[in-house]
């Protein structure tokens, strides 16, 4: 076999039992939804399933395109108002010049450079529409008006994004799964009062009426968490659809039990090779190179998998073209998560009353040094919001804000039991009854330190619920780290 790049993906022998189970679970989720469509007497259930996915992707893309540059422009406008000297300096330099910019200028997270671009755009637009004298006060008024309008528009878009994400997660029963996992973990730390009795609690909180009451900051936080979930779950589901097609399980759902693990291993390897090739296609200009890569490997692909998966067509060109659309969408979700995470950081950088920052932990896995784990305790919520980010991405974000340091997340040891982190399976605002439950245990611990086997977790969750920094530590004030000097990797025990 001459597919050298396959070695970069995985070896079949390294596909463990956990991965096999994950694949079987994902296939079962798709088939369960397919069976539900059949019960509705749809004539073409598979077509209906594909149509649902396609419509959701089109809606998602439309929402993201609407957010696009508006989100960065909103950040730049706020940056200018918060830095009047910068605004004056740029204004004095460009006000008497002939301004030429593209019809759709490209804004980046480099706020200083983007600040000049936005001021040029504003001055050019004012010159087109009026002959009034352009002053700093005029510019300030335009910026304030733009921020108000864009905030309303962005809030609406963030709600639409959550709706789109939840539709998919509910379709394949992921929300119910998160609820069950949350309840299991709360039982493990003996906080049964924080179990979610009915998943309708989550559905109700994420109805439009309740989302409208949340601040933009909260909606951003929730989108970071659920876009992070979405990018993982969509990949699983899209892979599962590929496996179902390969195994012809649509109308033979009971046959899944008879599919041998070795066959699944070959399919996982096959999909990995397809993804590796498709990863090289990022934009239309990559099409020629993409086709050449397919042509170069098409015979080896057919020869190798023809022996191992003889009932499949094993056409590399066909397999790549059929899966590319969904591959590109999965990447778009990941990019969206990063864009929204940047917006959250922008908000948090100036706040001292919200506990957030870098979560340090013992280094164990060499290959994950490039990733850092970050945590946010958003007031009133059930657990910390944690997210992994590439170190280089975080450095780029901070550089755009003229910064290189972030706080160390206070009480990071609280959310570990031994070497494993207590995961946040689902993120939602705690109802008052649950706040009172955890408050009661925290109060009992003040009188008797042995009143609960996991006092640190209790105090930390109570602090999040009350909207204060963790109070059960001697640490006074925050400590900061230079992200450029950090090394980290994914801790064990996370989903």
FIRONU-271737 format. One record per residue (C-alpha): residue number from 1; x, y, z. Coordinates in steps of 0.001 Angstrom, whole numbers, plus 524288, in hexadecimal, padded with zeros to 5 digits. Example, Ala and Ser with C-alpha at 12.3 -4.5 7.8 and 13.67 -1.06 7.14 Angstrom:
<kolses>
KOLSE seq    xx    yy    zz
KOLSE   1 8300C 7EE6C 81E78
KOLSE   2 83566 7FBDC 81BE4
</kolses>
This chain:
<kolses>
KOLSE seq    xx    yy    zz
KOLSE   1 80000 80000 80000
KOLSE   2 805AF 80D03 7FBAE
KOLSE   3 7FCE3 815D5 803C4
KOLSE   4 807DB 81B9F 80BE4
KOLSE   5 7FF39 8260B 811E5
KOLSE   6 7F6CF 81B4B 817E7
KOLSE   7 801CA 8193C 821A8
KOLSE   8 7FFAE 8271A 82659
KOLSE   9 7F19C 8243A 829D8
KOLSE  10 7F136 817CC 831B4
KOLSE  11 7F4B1 80990 83144
KOLSE  12 7E99B 7FFF4 83168
KOLSE  13 7EF72 7F91B 83D39
KOLSE  14 7EEBF 805E6 844DA
KOLSE  15 7E005 80728 8432B
KOLSE  16 7DBFA 8032E 850CA
KOLSE  17 7CF65 7FDE4 85684
KOLSE  18 7CB51 80B7D 85AD5
KOLSE  19 7CBD3 8108F 84CE4
KOLSE  20 7C424 804CF 847F2
KOLSE  21 7B9AD 8073A 85236
KOLSE  22 7B916 8159B 84EA0
KOLSE  23 7B6EF 8120C 8405B
KOLSE  24 7AC66 80804 8438F
KOLSE  25 7A570 811E5 84C3F
KOLSE  26 7A5B5 81C2D 8418B
KOLSE  27 7A081 81298 83767
KOLSE  28 795A0 80EE1 840C7
KOLSE  29 7920E 81D43 842C7
KOLSE  30 7907F 81F2A 83430
KOLSE  31 788CB 812A0 83265
KOLSE  32 77FD8 81609 83DD7
KOLSE  33 77CC2 8231C 83796
KOLSE  34 77ACE 81C48 82A88
KOLSE  35 77129 812CB 830E0
KOLSE  36 769E9 81E4E 836E1
KOLSE  37 76878 82439 82952
KOLSE  38 76337 81748 8243A
KOLSE  39 758AE 81769 82EB1
KOLSE  40 75418 8247C 82967
KOLSE  41 7514B 81D6C 81C95
KOLSE  42 75AFE 8258F 814DE
KOLSE  43 75C28 81FC9 80745
KOLSE  44 76ADE 821C5 80622
KOLSE  45 7701E 82199 813F0
KOLSE  46 77E63 82248 80FF6
KOLSE  47 77B9F 82DBC 80704
KOLSE  48 77474 83473 8121E
KOLSE  49 77FF9 8325F 81B52
KOLSE  50 78989 837EE 8115C
KOLSE  51 78056 8433D 80EB9
KOLSE  52 77FF0 846AD 81D41
KOLSE  53 78EB6 84702 81DE1
KOLSE  54 78FCF 84F01 81181
KOLSE  55 785D6 85911 81613
KOLSE  56 78C8E 85A65 82339
KOLSE  57 799C7 85C6F 81CBA
KOLSE  58 79445 866DD 81399
KOLSE  59 78DF1 86DCE 81F1E
KOLSE  60 79A72 86CB8 82715
KOLSE  61 7A28A 87271 81C07
KOLSE  62 798DA 87D8A 81A65
KOLSE  63 799A0 880E0 828ED
KOLSE  64 7A877 8807D 82900
KOLSE  65 7A952 888BA 81CB6
KOLSE  66 7A0AC 892D3 8236C
KOLSE  67 7A945 892D3 82F90
KOLSE  68 7B601 8928F 827CB
KOLSE  69 7BCB8 89FA4 82730
KOLSE  70 7B223 8A607 82F86
KOLSE  71 7B779 89F6E 83BB4
KOLSE  72 7C54E 8A471 83962
KOLSE  73 7C086 8B206 8357B
KOLSE  74 7B8F0 8B287 8423C
KOLSE  75 7C570 8AF2D 8499A
KOLSE  76 7CD35 8B96D 8422A
KOLSE  77 7C313 8C3FE 844CB
KOLSE  78 7C395 8C116 85363
KOLSE  79 7D27C 8C100 852F4
KOLSE  80 7D29A 8CE99 84CDE
KOLSE  81 7C941 8D452 856E1
KOLSE  82 7D125 8CE4A 861F6
KOLSE  83 7DDBC 8D3F0 85C43
KOLSE  84 7DAE7 8E226 8589E
KOLSE  85 7E94F 8E548 856A7
KOLSE  86 7EA77 8DA8B 84C8D
KOLSE  87 7DE3F 8DF89 845CA
KOLSE  88 7E392 8ED8D 8458F
KOLSE  89 7F0C5 8E91C 8408C
KOLSE  90 7EAEA 8E196 83526
KOLSE  91 7E0E4 8EC2C 8326B
KOLSE  92 7EB21 8F708 831B3
KOLSE  93 7F358 8EEE2 82876
KOLSE  94 7E8B4 8EB4A 81EAE
KOLSE  95 7DE63 8F611 81F20
KOLSE  96 7E4BF 8FE36 8147F
KOLSE  97 7E89E 8F2E6 80BB8
KOLSE  98 7E1DD 8ED05 7FFF1
KOLSE  99 7DC57 8E065 8058A
KOLSE 100 7DBB9 8D455 7FCEA
KOLSE 101 7D70C 8C76F 802AC
KOLSE 102 7D0E0 8BB13 7FD41
KOLSE 103 7C216 8BA13 7FC6A
KOLSE 104 7C271 8AF04 80669
KOLSE 105 7CE9A 8B158 80EAF
KOLSE 106 7D3EA 8A5E3 8167C
KOLSE 107 7D494 8A800 82535
KOLSE 108 7DD87 89FF9 82DE9
KOLSE 109 7DF88 89E57 83C8D
KOLSE 110 7EB00 8A7DA 83BB9
KOLSE 111 7E2E8 8B2B5 841CF
KOLSE 112 7EC6D 8BDD8 83F38
KOLSE 113 7ED69 8BAE7 830AA
KOLSE 114 7DEE3 8B878 82FB7
KOLSE 115 7DC5E 8C535 836EA
KOLSE 116 7E290 8CCD9 82BCF
KOLSE 117 7DAB7 8C51A 821EB
KOLSE 118 7CDD1 8C7E0 828F3
KOLSE 119 7D0AC 8D66D 82A42
KOLSE 120 7D3EB 8D71E 81BCA
KOLSE 121 7C72B 8D04D 81893
KOLSE 122 7BF44 8D98C 82135
KOLSE 123 7C5C4 8E5C9 81BB9
KOLSE 124 7C3DE 8E100 80DCD
KOLSE 125 7B576 8DDFC 81049
KOLSE 126 7B308 8EB56 81691
KOLSE 127 7B9A1 8F23A 80B36
KOLSE 128 7B0B1 8EB0C 801CA
KOLSE 129 7A417 8EE32 808E9
KOLSE 130 7A5F3 8FBF7 80E52
KOLSE 131 7AE31 90840 80D7E
KOLSE 132 7AEA0 90A9E 81C35
KOLSE 133 7BBB5 90CC6 822AA
KOLSE 134 7C125 8FFE4 82794
KOLSE 135 7C61B 9011E 83584
KOLSE 136 7CA2F 8F7AE 8401D
KOLSE 137 7BD19 8FA3B 846A5
KOLSE 138 7B61D 8F66F 83A1D
KOLSE 139 7BE11 8E9E1 8395E
KOLSE 140 7BB3C 8E6DB 84793
KOLSE 141 7AC94 8E840 84531
KOLSE 142 7AD43 8DF26 83977
KOLSE 143 7B4BE 8D50A 84163
KOLSE 144 7AB25 8D591 84CCC
KOLSE 145 79F91 8D434 84399
KOLSE 146 7A62A 8C8F3 83C76
KOLSE 147 7A8DB 8C1BF 84937
KOLSE 148 79AA5 8C2E8 84D7F
KOLSE 149 79566 8BE14 84079
KOLSE 150 79F71 8B335 83EDA
KOLSE 151 79D60 8AE70 84CE1
KOLSE 152 78EF0 8AC43 84A12
KOLSE 153 791D6 8A57D 83D37
KOLSE 154 79C77 89CE4 84315
KOLSE 155 793D3 898FB 84E81
KOLSE 156 78953 89486 84500
KOLSE 157 79366 88CCB 83D39
KOLSE 158 7992B 8864C 84959
KOLSE 159 78B89 881A7 84D1C
KOLSE 160 7895F 87C4A 83F66
KOLSE 161 7965D 8753A 84058
KOLSE 162 79276 86EB2 84D1B
KOLSE 163 7855A 86ACF 84740
KOLSE 164 78C24 864B7 83B94
KOLSE 165 795AD 85D54 84441
KOLSE 166 78B48 8583E 84D82
KOLSE 167 782E7 8537A 84247
KOLSE 168 78DF1 84A7A 83E03
KOLSE 169 791C5 84652 84BD9
KOLSE 170 7839B 842FB 84F19
KOLSE 171 78179 83BF2 84230
KOLSE 172 78BB2 831EC 845C4
KOLSE 173 78893 831C4 85462
KOLSE 174 7955D 83806 858A7
KOLSE 175 78ED9 8414F 86253
KOLSE 176 7886E 835D2 86926
KOLSE 177 795A9 82EFC 86938
KOLSE 178 79C26 83AFA 86F57
KOLSE 179 7919B 83B63 879BE
KOLSE 180 793EB 82D0C 87D17
KOLSE 181 7A29B 82F03 87DC3
KOLSE 182 7A0DF 83B07 8864B
KOLSE 183 79838 83360 88F90
KOLSE 184 7A1F2 82833 8902E
KOLSE 185 7AD2B 8317D 8935A
KOLSE 186 7A546 838D5 89D87
KOLSE 187 7A247 82BBB 8A3DF
KOLSE 188 7B0CA 82860 8A3E0
KOLSE 189 7B415 834C7 8AB60
KOLSE 190 7A82C 832AD 8B429
KOLSE 191 7A0DE 83ECA 8AFB5
KOLSE 192 7942F 83815 8ABE6
KOLSE 193 78CCB 844D3 8ADE3
KOLSE 194 79386 84A0D 8A1B3
KOLSE 195 78E08 83F4E 8991F
KOLSE 196 7852E 843ED 88E25
KOLSE 197 7784F 83D32 89104
KOLSE 198 77252 83FE1 883BC
KOLSE 199 77954 843BC 8772A
KOLSE 200 76DCB 84CD5 87492
KOLSE 201 7749C 855FB 87E44
KOLSE 202 77F3D 857C1 8741C
KOLSE 203 775A7 85920 868D1
KOLSE 204 76E45 863B8 87013
KOLSE 205 77A75 86B78 87355
KOLSE 206 77E60 86B8A 86512
KOLSE 207 77149 87025 85FEE
KOLSE 208 77200 87D3D 858E2
KOLSE 209 76A54 88435 86379
KOLSE 210 774AB 880CE 86D98
KOLSE 211 78049 882AD 86482
KOLSE 212 77BA8 89084 861BD
KOLSE 213 77D3E 8938C 8703C
KOLSE 214 78B87 88FB7 87040
KOLSE 215 7968C 8994F 86DF1
KOLSE 216 79F12 898C5 861D2
KOLSE 217 7AA19 89416 86A94
KOLSE 218 7A204 8886D 86F36
KOLSE 219 79DD7 8850F 86161
KOLSE 220 7AC00 8856A 85D16
KOLSE 221 7AFED 87C7E 86845
KOLSE 222 7A52B 872C2 8652E
KOLSE 223 7A8C5 872E5 856DB
KOLSE 224 7B702 87010 859D3
KOLSE 225 7B2E3 86440 861CC
KOLSE 226 7A8B3 85F0B 8584E
KOLSE 227 7B05B 8621B 84BDA
KOLSE 228 7BB60 85A59 85220
KOLSE 229 7B1C6 84F26 8541B
KOLSE 230 7AC20 850B7 8468F
KOLSE 231 7B907 84FA3 83F5E
KOLSE 232 7BBD5 842A5 8463D
KOLSE 233 7AE3B 83CE5 8450B
KOLSE 234 7AC26 84095 836D3
KOLSE 235 7B8BB 839CE 83310
KOLSE 236 7B40E 82D90 83A0A
KOLSE 237 7A6CA 82DF1 83369
KOLSE 238 7AC23 830F8 825EC
KOLSE 239 7B5FF 825E3 82755
KOLSE 240 7AAF4 81CF9 82BDC
KOLSE 241 7A2FC 8202B 81FA7
KOLSE 242 7AED1 81C95 8175F
KOLSE 243 7B006 80F8B 81E8B
KOLSE 244 7A179 80CBC 81D1C
KOLSE 245 7A268 80F2B 80E86
KOLSE 246 7AE46 80651 80D83
KOLSE 247 7A7A9 7FB84 8155B
KOLSE 248 79A3F 7FD66 80F06
KOLSE 249 7938A 7FE31 81C4A
KOLSE 250 78899 807C8 8191E
KOLSE 251 77E4C 7FD4A 81805
KOLSE 252 785D2 7F2E6 81F6E
KOLSE 253 78782 7F9E4 82C52
KOLSE 254 787C6 7ED40 83412
KOLSE 255 793E3 7E908 82C49
KOLSE 256 79C85 7F283 833DB
KOLSE 257 79E42 7E848 83E82
KOLSE 258 7A3F0 7DEF0 83478
KOLSE 259 7AE19 7E87B 82F59
KOLSE 260 7BB65 7E394 833B8
KOLSE 261 7C49D 7ECC6 83ADE
KOLSE 262 7CF1F 7EA2B 830A6
KOLSE 263 7C60A 7EF20 825F1
KOLSE 264 7C380 7FB81 82DDA
KOLSE 265 7D21D 7FD4E 82FA4
KOLSE 266 7D415 7FCDB 820F9
KOLSE 267 7C909 8069F 81EF1
KOLSE 268 7CEB0 80FCC 82924
KOLSE 269 7DBE3 80F16 82270
KOLSE 270 7D552 81152 81554
KOLSE 271 7CE28 81D62 81A1D
KOLSE 272 7DAC7 82263 82033
KOLSE 273 7E18F 821AB 812F7
KOLSE 274 7D63C 828AD 80C5B
KOLSE 275 7D67D 83358 816BA
KOLSE 276 7E52E 834D1 81545
KOLSE 277 7E3BA 8374B 806C1
KOLSE 278 7D802 84047 80879
KOLSE 279 7DF39 84821 812E1
KOLSE 280 7E7F3 84D4E 80805
KOLSE 281 7DC23 8539E 8018B
KOLSE 282 7D9CE 860AF 80838
KOLSE 283 7D510 86945 7FD25
KOLSE 284 7D159 86824 7EEC7
KOLSE 285 7DF35 86B3A 7EA79
KOLSE 286 7E34E 85E43 7F0BB
KOLSE 287 7DA9C 85661 7E784
KOLSE 288 7E522 852E0 7DD9D
KOLSE 289 7EEB8 84E52 7E808
KOLSE 290 7E3C7 846DB 7EED5
KOLSE 291 7E077 83F94 7E258
KOLSE 292 7EEC6 83C77 7DFDB
KOLSE 293 7F02E 83697 7ED76
KOLSE 294 7E43C 82E15 7EAFF
KOLSE 295 7E954 829A2 7DDC5
KOLSE 296 7F697 8265B 7E39D
KOLSE 297 7F0BA 81D42 7EDD1
KOLSE 298 7E451 81831 7E782
KOLSE 299 7E9DE 80AF6 7E340
KOLSE 300 7F0D4 807F4 7F006
KOLSE 301 7E461 80B89 7F759
KOLSE 302 7DC2F 80261 7EF0A
KOLSE 303 7E630 7F764 7F017
KOLSE 304 7E7EA 7F85D 7FECD
KOLSE 305 7D988 7F98D 8028F
KOLSE 306 7D4E1 7F0A5 7F791
KOLSE 307 7DAED 7E54C 7FF0D
KOLSE 308 7D5E1 7E986 80C59
KOLSE 309 7C8A3 7EF75 808E7
KOLSE 310 7C4CA 7E804 7FC94
KOLSE 311 7B66A 7EC03 7FD4F
KOLSE 312 7B9CC 7FA8A 7FC73
KOLSE 313 7BC69 801F1 7EFDD
KOLSE 314 7C947 8071E 7F55C
KOLSE 315 7C9A5 8127C 7EBE2
KOLSE 316 7D25A 81CE0 7F215
KOLSE 317 7CD67 827D0 7E93A
KOLSE 318 7BF3C 824A8 7EC46
KOLSE 319 7C1C8 82313 7FAE3
KOLSE 320 7C914 8300A 7FBB6
KOLSE 321 7BEDD 83791 7F410
KOLSE 322 7B392 831EC 7FBF5
KOLSE 323 7B99E 83597 80905
KOLSE 324 7C07B 84276 805C9
KOLSE 325 7B46E 84B0B 807FF
KOLSE 326 7B297 84610 815CE
KOLSE 327 7C138 846B2 81884
KOLSE 328 7C147 8550A 814D1
KOLSE 329 7B583 8578F 81D77
KOLSE 330 7BC07 85113 8293C
KOLSE 331 7C7CB 859D7 82751
KOLSE 332 7BEF1 865AD 82684
KOLSE 333 7B8EF 86257 833B1
KOLSE 334 7C680 8615F 839A7
KOLSE 335 7CA42 86EA1 833F3
KOLSE 336 7BD92 87459 83930
KOLSE 337 7C0CE 86F54 846BF
KOLSE 338 7CDEE 87637 8460A
KOLSE 339 7C7FA 88301 84152
KOLSE 340 7BE0B 882F4 84C4B
KOLSE 341 7C854 87F08 85657
KOLSE 342 7D01A 88B0B 85256
KOLSE 343 7C41E 89372 854F4
KOLSE 344 7C2AE 88D51 8627B
KOLSE 345 7D0FF 89007 865A2
KOLSE 346 7CF63 89E0D 86132
KOLSE 347 7C47F 89FA4 86B2B
KOLSE 348 7CB91 89889 87626
KOLSE 349 7D8AE 89F90 874DC
KOLSE 350 7D376 8AB61 87C10
KOLSE 351 7CBF7 8A407 886A4
KOLSE 352 7D0FA 8A083 89418
KOLSE 353 7C494 89B07 89A21
KOLSE 354 7C38D 88F51 89109
KOLSE 355 7CCEA 8841A 89394
KOLSE 356 7D302 87FEB 886D3
KOLSE 357 7E013 87C65 880F5
KOLSE 358 7EA2E 871ED 87EA6
KOLSE 359 7E849 864F6 885AA
KOLSE 360 7F5A7 85F33 88915
KOLSE 361 7F752 850AB 88AC3
KOLSE 362 801F4 8468C 88B02
KOLSE 363 8079F 84431 87D7B
KOLSE 364 80553 8364B 8792B
KOLSE 365 80308 8354A 86A97
KOLSE 366 80DFF 83A36 86213
KOLSE 367 80611 83AFA 85590
KOLSE 368 7FC75 844DD 85B2E
KOLSE 369 805FF 84F5F 85F6C
KOLSE 370 8005D 85871 85532
KOLSE 371 7F342 8591F 85C59
KOLSE 372 7EFBF 860CA 8687A
KOLSE 373 7E3DD 85EE3 8711F
KOLSE 374 7DC61 86B28 874EF
KOLSE 375 7D166 86C8B 87EC1
KOLSE 376 7C6B1 8768B 88149
KOLSE 377 7BDD2 8771B 88D49
KOLSE 378 7B23C 87EAF 8880E
KOLSE 379 7A98D 883C6 89327
KOLSE 380 79D5E 87BAF 895A3
KOLSE 381 7A121 86FFC 88D61
KOLSE 382 7A22E 861D1 89176
KOLSE 383 7B07E 85EDF 88E8E
KOLSE 384 7BCB2 8652B 888E0
KOLSE 385 7BCBC 866FD 87A36
KOLSE 386 7C957 860BB 87571
KOLSE 387 7CEE7 86149 867C8
KOLSE 388 7DB63 85C99 86150
KOLSE 389 7E2AA 865E8 85885
KOLSE 390 7EF0A 86507 850C7
KOLSE 391 7F99D 86CE6 85743
KOLSE 392 7FD06 873AF 84A72
KOLSE 393 7EEC6 877AA 84874
KOLSE 394 7EDCF 87D71 85611
KOLSE 395 7FA96 884DC 8541E
KOLSE 396 7F51C 88A89 84768
KOLSE 397 7E895 88EA1 84E45
KOLSE 398 7F002 8953D 8594A
KOLSE 399 7F977 89BD1 84FF3
KOLSE 400 7EDE0 8A226 84949
KOLSE 401 7EA39 8A7F0 85683
KOLSE 402 7F857 8AC2E 858FA
KOLSE 403 7F9A4 8A22F 863E8
KOLSE 404 800E6 89598 866B0
KOLSE 405 7FC7A 8923A 87482
KOLSE 406 7EFF6 88C86 879EA
KOLSE 407 7EBC8 88939 887D7
KOLSE 408 7EDE3 87BF0 88DCE
KOLSE 409 7E0A0 875D4 8904E
KOLSE 410 7DEAF 8765E 89F08
KOLSE 411 7DB7A 869B2 8A5F4
KOLSE 412 7DF2B 86123 89A77
KOLSE 413 7E240 85625 8A3F6
KOLSE 414 7D417 8564D 8A86B
KOLSE 415 7CF0E 85064 89BD2
KOLSE 416 7D82E 844A5 89C29
KOLSE 417 7D606 837D5 8A33F
KOLSE 418 7E34F 8319F 8A385
KOLSE 419 7E8F7 8333B 895E4
KOLSE 420 7DBCB 8347A 88F1A
KOLSE 421 7D3E7 840BB 88CE1
KOLSE 422 7C56C 840D5 89057
KOLSE 423 7BFB2 843A8 882DC
KOLSE 424 7B569 84DB9 87FA2
KOLSE 425 7AC26 8450B 8780E
KOLSE 426 7A1FC 84F9A 875F1
KOLSE 427 7A222 85E2F 87893
KOLSE 428 795F2 86505 87D81
KOLSE 429 7919C 86F0C 88776
KOLSE 430 78EDE 8691D 894C6
KOLSE 431 780EB 86ADF 899A8
KOLSE 432 77F86 870BB 8A741
KOLSE 433 77C28 86392 8AD5D
KOLSE 434 78926 85DD4 8A917
KOLSE 435 79087 869E7 8AD8C
KOLSE 436 78A67 86847 8BAF7
KOLSE 437 78E0E 859DA 8BB19
KOLSE 438 79C81 85C3F 8B8C5
KOLSE 439 79C70 8681C 8C1BC
KOLSE 440 79720 85F97 8CCAF
KOLSE 441 7A23A 855B7 8CB4C
KOLSE 442 7AC52 860B5 8CA7D
KOLSE 443 7A70A 8668B 8D729
KOLSE 444 7A792 8596F 8DDF9
KOLSE 445 7B5D5 85817 8D9D1
KOLSE 446 7B91E 864D4 8E08D
KOLSE 447 7B48F 85ED8 8ED4C
KOLSE 448 7B9BE 85134 8EACA
KOLSE 449 7C4B8 84F89 8E099
KOLSE 450 7C168 84109 8DFBE
KOLSE 451 7B326 84331 8DC53
KOLSE 452 7B58E 83F8B 8CE17
KOLSE 453 7BFE0 836D7 8C794
KOLSE 454 7C2A2 840D8 8BCC8
KOLSE 455 7C2B1 84E17 8C395
KOLSE 456 7CA99 8552B 8B917
KOLSE 457 7C0EA 851D9 8AE5A
KOLSE 458 7B5A9 85631 8B705
KOLSE 459 7BBE5 86346 8BA3F
KOLSE 460 7BFAE 865A2 8AC17
KOLSE 461 7B219 862DF 8A69E
KOLSE 462 7AC3F 86B36 8B163
KOLSE 463 7B566 87652 8AD94
KOLSE 464 7B127 8755B 89F4C
KOLSE 465 7A2DE 8752D 8A35B
KOLSE 466 7A4DB 88169 8ABB1
KOLSE 467 7AD10 8882D 8A155
KOLSE 468 7B93C 889E9 8A9B3
KOLSE 469 7C74C 88560 8A8B2
KOLSE 470 7CA36 8788A 8AFC2
KOLSE 471 7CB0F 87C21 8BE15
KOLSE 472 7D0AA 86F9C 8C3D7
KOLSE 473 7DEB0 872EA 8C042
KOLSE 474 7E94F 87AD6 8C6BD
KOLSE 475 7ECB3 8813D 8B9CB
KOLSE 476 7EA36 88FD7 8BA16
KOLSE 477 7E847 895F7 8ACD9
KOLSE 478 7EBB8 89091 89FA6
KOLSE 479 7F84B 88B65 89A27
KOLSE 480 7FB71 88C7A 88BBA
KOLSE 481 80316 8844B 88209
KOLSE 482 809B7 887B9 87548
KOLSE 483 80317 87EB5 86B7F
KOLSE 484 80F1D 87EA1 862BC
KOLSE 485 816AE 8777B 86D5D
KOLSE 486 80C61 86D37 87049
KOLSE 487 80C06 85F07 86C66
KOLSE 488 80000 856BA 86E58
KOLSE 489 7F81D 84B29 86A04
KOLSE 490 7EAE9 84523 86BEC
KOLSE 491 7E8D9 83F89 87984
KOLSE 492 7E330 8321C 87B1E
KOLSE 493 7D4F6 83043 87E65
KOLSE 494 7CF03 83A4A 87521
KOLSE 495 7C493 83733 86B3C
</kolses>
